[in-house]
Amino acid sequence: MIYYPDAFLDNLLLEDIQYGDLTCRALNINHQLGTITFTCREAGCVSGITLGCRLLAKLGLTVTAHLQEGDFAKQGDCLISAEGQADALHQGWKVVQNVLEWSCGVSDYMAKMLEIYHRYQPKGQIACTRKNIPNTKLLATQAVLAGGGIIHRQGCSETILLFANHRHFLSEPDNWLQQVTQLRQAAPEKCIVVEADNLQQAREALKAQPDILQLDKFSIEDITLLQQEAPQIAPRCHLSVAGGINLNTIEKYAQTGIGLMVTSAPYYAPPSDIKVRLYPKN
């Protein structure tokens, strides 16, 4: 479960509703009772349900979730419905629609990537980076998980990942063995992940016996070559691939046999199309 603090909910609501729905007030329909429904115009893996329900409930509405995070919705399926005063319904309308459209876009993109990937690597994992759109980390995390993905690292304090930008500050930037040894001593409970930018770096990094070697923007040919070499140099090291992995390229990367793909592409997926209807209660 992803926890959404009340302050996060309030910020989302206040971005849009501020002083209430002026149109409702001008038409004098604030206190009429009604219903709102959020419906999928297209099939796909859904997310944002939990947050959408909490946002509507925050406005004093009685809310029903018709599907759960990660469910596959058919075209025309209702995701959420709610009942209450017309002014609250209108204030919840666009905020929740935005949450659902963006979240469902991310989760469905992730699910589609995994469906292709698992044709070749049934146990393979796709991890999303922390390169998410600013201020969307909670939404993004839930959507990625709903789509079947995992999170690469939530922040730089969570895991060890040695980049070239770290090595530039060292007196011996190409001494991979010294760097990996130091990392193991300083963070004995952490997996040691290092990133290489080319074949030469990858081969030197493997000699240092890291836990995971991340190949950044490598060609398919070089990935295939390292797949053959790595077990001989560092039999306990796993390879992961990052850079340029998206729905259009996942199939060719899947065929390399690598069991971990790292991407940020789902965050930038086209939003899903969610239909919203409001009507008075009979």
C-alpha positions as CSV (number, residue, x, y, z in Angstrom):
1,M,0.0,0.0,0.0
2,I,1.3,3.5,-0.9
3,Y,0.4,5.9,1.9
4,Y,-0.9,9.3,0.8
5,P,-0.7,11.9,3.5
6,D,-3.6,14.3,4.0
7,A,-1.3,17.3,3.0
8,F,-0.7,15.6,-0.4
9,L,-4.5,15.2,-0.9
10,D,-5.1,18.8,0.1
11,N,-2.5,20.1,-2.3
12,L,-4.0,18.2,-5.2
13,L,-7.5,19.5,-4.4
14,L,-6.4,23.1,-3.8
15,E,-4.6,23.3,-7.1
16,D,-8.0,23.3,-8.7
17,I,-10.9,24.0,-6.4
18,Q,-9.5,26.9,-4.3
19,Y,-12.7,28.8,-3.3
20,G,-15.2,26.3,-4.6
21,D,-17.0,25.9,-7.9
22,L,-18.1,29.4,-9.0
23,T,-20.4,28.0,-11.7
24,C,-22.3,25.8,-9.2
25,R,-22.7,28.7,-6.9
26,A,-23.9,31.1,-9.6
27,L,-26.5,28.5,-10.7
28,N,-27.6,27.9,-7.1
29,I,-27.2,24.1,-7.5
30,N,-24.6,23.6,-4.7
31,H,-26.8,21.6,-2.4
32,Q,-28.6,19.4,-5.0
33,L,-27.7,15.7,-4.6
34,G,-26.1,13.9,-7.5
35,T,-23.7,11.1,-8.7
36,I,-20.4,11.1,-10.5
37,T,-18.9,8.2,-12.5
38,F,-15.4,7.7,-13.9
39,T,-15.4,5.3,-16.8
40,C,-12.7,3.9,-19.1
41,R,-13.0,4.8,-22.7
42,E,-10.3,2.2,-23.6
43,A,-9.2,-1.1,-22.1
44,G,-6.1,-1.3,-20.1
45,C,-4.3,-1.8,-16.7
46,V,-5.6,0.8,-14.2
47,S,-4.2,2.8,-11.3
48,G,-5.0,5.8,-9.3
49,I,-8.2,4.2,-7.8
50,T,-7.1,4.4,-4.2
51,L,-6.0,8.0,-4.4
52,G,-9.1,9.0,-6.5
53,C,-11.4,7.5,-3.8
54,R,-9.6,9.3,-1.0
55,L,-9.8,12.6,-2.8
56,L,-13.6,12.3,-3.3
57,A,-14.1,11.1,0.3
58,K,-12.1,14.2,1.4
59,L,-14.9,16.3,-0.1
60,G,-17.5,14.5,1.9
61,L,-18.8,12.3,-0.8
62,T,-19.9,8.6,-0.5
63,V,-17.5,6.7,-2.7
64,T,-17.5,3.3,-4.3
65,A,-14.4,1.7,-6.0
66,H,-15.5,-0.7,-8.8
67,L,-12.0,-1.9,-9.7
68,Q,-8.7,-2.1,-7.8
69,E,-5.1,-1.0,-8.5
70,G,-3.6,-3.2,-11.2
71,D,-6.9,-4.6,-12.5
72,F,-7.5,-4.9,-16.2
73,A,-10.4,-2.7,-17.2
74,K,-12.5,-3.4,-20.3
75,Q,-13.7,-0.5,-22.4
76,G,-16.7,1.1,-20.7
77,D,-15.9,-0.3,-17.2
78,C,-16.6,2.1,-14.3
79,L,-13.6,2.7,-12.1
80,I,-15.1,4.9,-9.4
81,S,-18.5,6.3,-8.5
82,A,-19.5,8.7,-5.8
83,E,-22.7,10.4,-4.5
84,G,-23.2,13.7,-2.6
85,Q,-23.8,17.4,-3.0
86,A,-23.4,18.9,-6.5
87,D,-20.7,21.4,-5.5
88,A,-18.5,18.6,-4.0
89,L,-19.0,16.5,-7.1
90,H,-17.9,19.3,-9.4
91,Q,-14.9,20.1,-7.2
92,G,-13.7,16.5,-7.3
93,W,-14.4,16.0,-11.0
94,K,-11.2,17.3,-12.7
95,V,-8.7,16.5,-10.0
96,V,-9.7,12.9,-9.9
97,Q,-10.0,12.6,-13.6
98,N,-6.4,14.0,-14.0
99,V,-5.1,11.5,-11.4
100,L,-6.8,8.6,-13.1
101,E,-5.8,9.5,-16.6
102,W,-2.1,10.0,-15.8
103,S,-1.9,7.0,-13.5
104,C,-3.7,4.6,-15.8
105,G,-1.5,5.8,-18.7
106,V,1.6,4.8,-16.7
107,S,0.3,1.5,-15.4
108,D,-1.0,0.4,-18.7
109,Y,2.3,1.3,-20.5
110,M,4.2,-0.7,-17.9
111,A,1.9,-3.7,-18.2
112,K,2.3,-3.6,-22.0
113,M,6.1,-3.5,-21.7
114,L,6.0,-6.5,-19.3
115,E,3.7,-8.5,-21.5
116,I,6.3,-8.2,-24.4
117,Y,9.3,-8.8,-22.1
118,H,7.8,-11.9,-20.5
119,R,7.4,-13.6,-23.8
120,Y,11.2,-14.0,-23.8
121,Q,12.0,-13.6,-20.1
122,P,9.1,-15.0,-18.0
123,K,10.8,-14.1,-14.7
124,G,12.4,-10.8,-15.9
125,Q,11.8,-7.5,-14.1
126,I,11.4,-4.0,-15.4
127,A,12.4,-1.4,-12.9
128,C,11.5,2.3,-13.1
129,T,14.1,4.9,-12.1
130,R,13.7,7.9,-9.9
131,K,13.7,10.1,-13.0
132,N,10.0,10.7,-12.6
133,I,8.1,13.9,-13.4
134,P,8.7,16.3,-10.5
135,N,6.1,16.0,-7.7
136,T,4.6,12.8,-9.1
137,K,6.6,10.3,-7.1
138,L,3.7,8.9,-5.0
139,L,1.5,8.6,-8.1
140,A,4.3,7.2,-10.2
141,T,5.3,4.6,-7.6
142,Q,1.7,3.3,-7.3
143,A,1.2,3.3,-11.1
144,V,4.4,1.4,-11.8
145,L,3.6,-1.2,-9.1
146,A,0.0,-1.6,-10.4
147,G,1.4,-2.3,-13.9
148,G,3.6,-5.1,-12.5
149,G,6.9,-3.2,-12.5
150,I,9.3,-2.6,-9.6
151,I,11.1,0.6,-8.5
152,H,14.8,0.9,-9.3
153,R,15.6,3.1,-6.4
154,Q,13.4,5.7,-4.7
155,G,16.2,8.0,-3.9
156,C,20.0,8.3,-3.7
157,S,20.1,7.4,0.0
158,E,18.3,4.0,-0.6
159,T,20.8,2.0,-2.6
160,I,24.5,2.0,-3.7
161,L,24.9,2.9,-7.4
162,L,28.3,3.9,-8.6
163,F,28.2,6.2,-11.5
164,A,31.0,7.7,-13.6
165,N,30.0,11.1,-12.0
166,H,31.1,9.6,-8.6
167,R,34.3,8.2,-10.0
168,H,35.3,11.6,-11.5
169,F,35.9,12.8,-7.9
170,L,38.3,9.9,-7.0
171,S,42.1,10.0,-7.3
172,E,42.0,6.7,-9.2
173,P,38.7,6.9,-11.2
174,D,39.5,3.7,-13.1
175,N,40.4,1.6,-10.1
176,W,37.1,-0.4,-10.0
177,L,38.4,-3.0,-7.5
178,Q,39.3,-0.3,-4.9
179,Q,35.9,1.4,-5.4
180,V,33.8,-1.8,-5.1
181,T,35.9,-2.9,-2.1
182,Q,35.4,0.4,-0.3
183,L,31.7,0.4,-1.0
184,R,31.3,-3.1,0.4
185,Q,33.2,-2.1,3.6
186,A,31.2,1.1,4.0
187,A,27.8,-0.3,3.2
188,P,28.0,-4.1,4.1
189,E,24.2,-4.5,4.0
190,K,23.7,-3.1,0.5
191,C,23.9,-4.6,-2.9
192,I,26.8,-3.0,-4.9
193,V,25.6,-1.8,-8.3
194,V,28.0,-0.1,-10.7
195,E,27.3,1.5,-14.1
196,A,29.4,1.2,-17.1
197,D,29.2,3.4,-20.2
198,N,31.1,1.2,-22.7
199,L,32.6,-2.2,-23.2
200,Q,36.0,-1.4,-21.8
201,Q,34.5,0.0,-18.6
202,A,32.2,-3.0,-18.3
203,R,35.0,-5.5,-18.5
204,E,37.1,-3.7,-15.9
205,A,34.0,-3.4,-13.7
206,L,33.3,-7.1,-13.9
207,K,36.8,-7.9,-12.6
208,A,35.9,-6.0,-9.4
209,Q,33.0,-8.5,-8.8
210,P,30.1,-6.1,-8.2
211,D,26.6,-7.6,-7.4
212,I,25.1,-5.9,-10.5
213,L,26.6,-4.3,-13.5
214,Q,24.3,-1.8,-15.1
215,L,24.9,-1.3,-18.9
216,D,24.0,2.2,-19.9
217,K,22.9,2.8,-23.5
218,F,24.8,-0.3,-24.8
219,S,24.2,-1.7,-28.2
220,I,22.4,-5.0,-28.6
221,E,25.7,-6.4,-30.0
222,D,27.7,-5.3,-27.0
223,I,25.1,-6.6,-24.5
224,T,25.1,-10.0,-26.2
225,L,28.9,-10.1,-26.1
226,L,28.9,-9.3,-22.3
227,Q,26.3,-11.9,-21.7
228,Q,28.8,-14.4,-22.9
229,E,31.8,-12.9,-21.1
230,A,30.3,-12.0,-17.7
231,P,29.8,-15.6,-16.4
232,Q,33.5,-16.3,-16.9
233,I,34.8,-13.0,-15.3
234,A,32.2,-12.5,-12.5
235,P,29.9,-15.5,-12.2
236,R,27.9,-14.0,-9.3
237,C,27.3,-10.7,-11.0
238,H,24.0,-9.9,-12.6
239,L,23.6,-7.7,-15.6
240,S,21.0,-5.0,-16.0
241,V,20.3,-2.7,-19.0
242,A,19.4,1.0,-18.9
243,G,18.9,3.7,-21.4
244,G,16.6,3.7,-24.5
245,I,14.2,1.0,-23.2
246,N,10.6,1.7,-24.0
247,L,7.6,0.1,-25.5
248,N,9.1,0.3,-29.0
249,T,12.5,-1.3,-28.1
250,I,11.7,-3.7,-25.2
251,E,11.3,-6.7,-27.5
252,K,14.8,-6.5,-29.0
253,Y,16.3,-6.0,-25.5
254,A,14.3,-8.9,-24.1
255,Q,15.9,-11.2,-26.7
256,T,19.3,-10.5,-25.2
257,G,18.4,-12.7,-22.2
258,I,19.0,-9.9,-19.6
259,G,16.7,-10.4,-16.6
260,L,16.5,-6.8,-15.4
261,M,15.6,-3.7,-17.5
262,V,15.8,-0.2,-16.1
263,T,13.6,2.6,-17.6
264,S,11.8,5.8,-17.0
265,A,9.6,5.6,-20.2
266,P,6.3,4.7,-18.4
267,Y,6.3,8.0,-16.6
268,Y,5.9,9.8,-20.0
269,A,3.2,7.5,-21.4
270,P,0.1,9.1,-23.1
271,P,-2.7,9.6,-20.5
272,S,-5.6,7.2,-20.6
273,D,-9.0,8.6,-21.7
274,I,-11.4,8.6,-18.7
275,K,-15.0,9.7,-19.2
276,V,-16.7,11.6,-16.4
277,R,-20.4,12.0,-16.1
278,L,-22.3,13.9,-13.4
279,Y,-26.1,13.8,-13.0
280,P,-28.7,14.5,-10.4
281,K,-29.8,11.8,-8.1
282,N,-33.3,10.5,-8.6
